[in-house]
């Protein structure tokens, strides 16, 4: 009989964590009986509806939502759930409240994707060290090391790298360049990350300004949306870069257009892993990145890309110029990255996660 897993993803938006949860639903459909608990009006609910996955919605009212927590207990009882997998901070909180207030006994696996320490307050310490938490899956060794500081039993920590769909990407079609009004001779530098604080697009724009000052044949493109959109766009406009830096907003055709980039530039301050880098690897796009969090486990300097200090605009700009001028370096990095990305398939991620499901259920 299949084991019954309750996934909980409470975010309304769709970002890396939601994509990884979705991959688990897809890849483990034959091995487990899964149901997704997600928030009313969320992108995850839309995904489950479109794909035919079992799901239940609950309106999220606050970060300490007892109704959401009670829903978890009810689902675990009614559906005879064997294991809970929580995919975000609120899901973690609600599942612990379900255990401590409503008496839910179902064991919990937690996915940890952020590269900052567990907070020092009593509630954070309580919820990360609660007896119901049987395994904390970290998306990189970096996250595992950072998280370990606040965990009483470090044996509960494991690294499972996020994976991508290696089959979804298409060869360059020229669609993006036509949209931007640039030809194949223009060196196109871009990023597909959300417009969020930790992505540090201010450094990205500062680097763009430096490069543009010395190079006429380049263009920068940002394909994404997020909470800091207005601030970041204003920052670029103040530097009068509007005709050389294009913000396309969120788009669903990244697999179709990503291969048109000549360089992927990621300037994050912090990063759990950085699956957008894996996307670039899969599309044979060379990468310049910052040494923020798990990025260092993907971008090996002078091998799979060029790695720079966080916020070091001068160094990052120098690395970009190296990539622009050195064809042999670009080719070398692309070959090495192609080899590395094979280790990060969604299938591999799902099977490793399944191993931990079974390990916890055997306790």
QUISUL-V376402 format. One record per backbone hydrogen bond with DSSP energy under -0.5 kcal/mol. CO is the residue of the C=O (numbers start at 1). NH is the residue of the N-H. Records with the same first field share a line. If there is no record, write none. Layout:
CO=NH + NH
This chain:
3=5 + 33
4=82 + 83
5=7 + 35
6=85
7=37
8=87
9=39
12=43
13=15
15=19
16=20
17=21
18=22
19=23
20=24
21=25
22=26
23=27
24=28
26=29
28=32
31=3
32=34
33=5
35=7 + 37
36=38 + 56
37=9
38=58
39=42
42=46
43=47
44=48
45=49
46=50
47=51
48=52 + 53
54=36
56=38
58=40
59=61
62=65
64=66
65=69
66=70
67=71
68=72
69=73
70=74
71=75
72=76
73=77
74=78
75=79
76=81
77=80
82=107
83=6
84=86 + 109
85=8
86=111
88=92
89=93
90=94
91=95
92=96
93=97
94=98
95=99
96=100
97=101 + 102
98=104
99=103
107=84
108=134 + 135
109=86
110=112 + 137
111=113
112=139
114=116
121=125
122=126
123=127
124=128
125=129
130=133
132=108 + 134
135=110 + 137
136=138 + 158
137=112
138=160
139=162
140=144
141=145
142=146
143=147
144=148
145=149
146=149
147=150
148=151
150=152
152=154
153=156
154=157
156=136
158=138 + 160
164=166 + 346
165=168
174=178
175=179
176=180
177=181 + 182
183=186
186=188
187=189 + 219
188=262 + 263
189=221
190=265
191=223
194=196
195=228
196=199
197=200
198=269 + 270
200=203 + 204
201=205
202=206
203=207
204=208
205=209
206=210
207=211
208=212
209=213
210=214
211=214 + 215
217=187
219=189
220=246
221=191 + 223
222=224 + 248 + 249
225=195
226=229
228=232
229=233
230=234
231=235
232=236
233=237
234=238
235=239
236=239 + 241
237=240
241=244 + 245
244=220
246=222 + 248
253=256 + 257
254=258
255=170
257=260
258=261
263=190 + 265
264=266 + 288
266=290
271=294
274=277 + 278
275=279
276=280
277=281
278=282
279=283
280=285
281=284
284=286
286=264
287=306
288=266
289=308
290=292
291=293
292=295
293=296
294=297
295=298 + 299
298=300
299=301
300=303 + 304 + 305
305=302 + 303
306=289
308=291
309=312
311=313
312=316
313=317
314=318
315=319
316=320
317=321
318=322
319=323
320=324
321=325
322=326
325=327
326=330
327=331
328=332
329=333
330=334
331=335
332=336
333=337
334=338
335=339
336=340
337=341
338=342
339=342
340=343
341=344
342=345
344=164
345=349
346=350
347=351
348=352
349=353
350=354
351=355
352=356
353=357
354=358
355=359
356=360
357=361
358=362
360=363
